[in-house]
Amino acid sequence: MKQVVDKANTRGYANHGWLKTYHTFSFANYYNPKRVHFGMLRVLNDDTVAPREGFDMHPHKNMEVISIPLHGYLRHGDSIKNSEVITPGDIQVMSAGTGIIHSEFNDSADERLEFLQIWVIPRKENTPPKYGSYDIRPFLKENQLSLIIAPDGEIPASINQDAWFSLGTLDAGQVKEYKLHHKNNGVYVFVIEGEVEISNTTLSKRDGAGFWDTDHIIIEVLKKSKVLLIEVPYE
């Protein structure tokens, strides 16, 4: 098994006043040649947005964009006539395809918004753009790595890539095996909260690590944790 570890305090960071953002991979003004992507996983941003602030309408093309709220209210709008607010327990999935323009704002007048913005390189380019939001609460099981995105219609949320996203809230002492779906895939583990150990590597809050050349990983939970697993084609 091969691995790469990206500690929270080594991520790129920018403070725009209304936006405080950490970049696991190269993004905007942050460039690290050793951290451009993990296989087909291109962006993993950890954003905090001030009340009533946000990202004005801007374009994307040929990218799968996933937003996972961690705190507060995320208001989405786009050029294909979608407009809604999602909260923790919801996710949104956008296939930019041939092109889409969208905005993401903090819908609260007094609460901060925290969310993860994730980009995955698509399997096929120039597909029709589409957007969907999903209530993942029915899929989240206690002390399980619960599948929230799959490519094959196994659950409602899917993206244009052979990628699987799993989310788990795990108590200390739990030991979980994650089996990869394909031998050429890798899995990136992002610790939202808590502390876990994988392959003799301890990962704490907002640490990330990628694993490949293996068919499984074992997650040992050292402190109550919330973890996100993103399995993508690596080669």
Secondary structure, DSSP 8 states (H G I E B T S, - for coil): -EEEEE-GGGSEEEE-SSEEEEESS-BTTB--TT-S-BTTEEEEEEEEE-TT-EEEEEEE-S-EEEEEEEES-EEEEETTS-EEEE-TTEEEEEE-TT-EEEEEEE--SSS-EEEEEEEE--SSSS---EEEEEE-GGG--TTS-EEEE-SSSSSS---SSS-EEEEEEE-TT-EEEEE-SSTTEEEEEEEEEEEEEETTEEEETT-EEEEESSSEEEEEEEEEEEEEEEEEE--
